Amino acid sequence: MAKQPYCVECMKQGIVRRGEIVDHIKEINDGGEKLADSNLQTLCRVCHNRKTALERRKRALNNG
């Protein structure tokens, strides 16, 4: 988070909000690299929860 202290998803919408969570862009369960900088991003809690819920729904549909 030192490299990017603000939520990248909020910034896309023109909102400046401090990030709280270092998120895996591609989840580890989906084959994402655990510690690769290219697979990490800073998100606020709201954006992280939204992204995680969406990814879980997609995974459930693909496995169901």
C-alpha positions, 0 to 999 in steps of 0.5 A, a space after each residue: 500500500 506504500 506504492 499506491 495508498 489509494 483505492 484503485 477502483 475509487 480512483 477510476 471513478 474520480 474518487 480519492 479514498 484511502 485504500 485499506 486492503 492489498 487485494 489479489 487482482 486475480 485470486 489465488 484460487 483462480 491461479 493468481 500469483 500470491 506475491 507478484 506485484 503485478 497481481 496486487 492492488 490497493 482497494 478500500 473495504 467496500 470495493 474489496 468486498 464487492 469484488 470478492 462477492 462478484 468473483 465468488 458468484 462467478 466461480 460458483 456459476 462456473 463450477 455449478 
